[in-house]
Amino acid sequence: MKKNTGINLCMIGTGYVGLVSGACLAEMGNRVVCVDNNLEKIKMLQKGKMPIYEEGLEELVDKNVKSGRLFFASSIKEGMMHKGHRAEAVFIAVGTPPREDGSADLSAIEKVSREIAENMTDYTVIVEKSTVPVETCLWIEKTVTRHNKKNIPFDVCSNPEFLREGVAIEDFLNPDRIVIGVPSKKAEFVLKKVYSALSKYPMLVTDVKSAELIKHASNSFLSTKISFINAVANICERTGANVEDVARGMGLDKRIGPSFLKAGIGFGGFCFPKDLEAFYWLAKQKGYNFELLKNVKEINETQKMWIVEKVQQEMWNMEGKTVAFLGLAFKPLTDDMRFAPSTDIAKELIKRGARIRAYDPVSMENAKKSMKGIYFAKDAYDCVKGADCICLITEWKEFAELNFSRVLKLVNHPIMIDGRNLYDPDKMRTMGFTYISVGRK
Ligand code: UGA
């Protein structure tokens, strides 16, 4: 990456998006001050400790702090004017959690917009990075204008992120595309400078509203792909076809593409479920009934219960039966338990009388906070001890490489329900497992 070739930036919010983006923007040669109003978090970061688990993040933060391109501060004022360096662009990456009705809570965005307005001293490009409904930038602009007592010139832009947890740094530094929604040439020039180190990747320059919509439309489309293939998996099960072959056959069509066609126990995480809801809600507010998104959500809810039904079919009576969960996180390489399918699955199995033993390589601490009435095992082998049935919930590499002869000696009954199609059905059956997977014979 280039050295100090970019500009002075302020990143507000050191959550997942803010921290990864801040570290990567520094790596790209910008001087970045990451700001958070949570003082504890800032102190932790200043000591080099990461508040989230993301592969390579600690090293990247450490490297850029040492190179003098990445800093942490606890106030927007300090972030926007840091040791004599004025931020030309201020990124907003604060939380937009879902409200009861599924709409996004944008109160944090309003608050920081006001503070940005109060601390601007010269032309500033305000960049919205959190996932927000279309027209949020318009509201930011109104808020900033209202509190911009000195009439400092500014522009509000949209620059959605497309990071996947677990491979976020890789995604940021090698993007499929960079999307910037800009209201002026001046703002476009500044953002192009911010991203100059990634000039070999496609950059799409649009109006602000289109950029805002691209994020929600992309996440909702990807969720639709997953629910579609999960629905197809159900048809495969009922007809004796194999969903992996069907997905391969579909994916070879360039118009469809092979990714996000992996059948499983449904999508989770803090993005897809939340964004799907928010997009549906937004469409409704604009007078359009986006019923498809409702169906995508319903298929996902049903798919989470697929594994519960399979356990029930194998166990007959659930009362007093022990079910081992291999994995808890919503996908591998993350400790994120938000909207993880494992939570709903465990709740339902417990309700039906089962006892749960669970193990996840990294999300145990987070899981302990959100899941009750579960035995958290020391490792995968401790987890399957005395199990009447094993459920593969998250496709971690270490579960693919288990010593199955050891597993077979530890379980009560060798029943494996593979919610992620991780294992080879023939091999599992040859070893002696009663093996059930998603949409495969
Ligand atoms: C997702 C998007 O992929 C990112 O582009 C986006 O930036 C991010 O949301 C966000 O909005 O911040 P992420 O939630 O980290 O990223 O996770 P994904 O890797 O997309 O997986 C989401 C869920 O879908 C997981 O539960 C995964 O197991 C499931 N999935 C994914 C499937 O069931 N099948 C597939 O084929 C792919």
Boltz pocket constraint, residues with backbone or C-beta under 6 A from the ligand:
constraints:
  - pocket:
      binder: B
      contacts: [[A, 131], [A, 161], [A, 162], [A, 163], [A, 164], [A, 165], [A, 166], [A, 219], [A, 222], [A, 226], [A, 259], [A, 260], [A, 261], [A, 262], [A, 263], [A, 264], [A, 265], [A, 266], [A, 267], [A, 268], [A, 269], [A, 270], [A, 271], [A, 272], [A, 330], [A, 331]]
      max_distance: 6.0
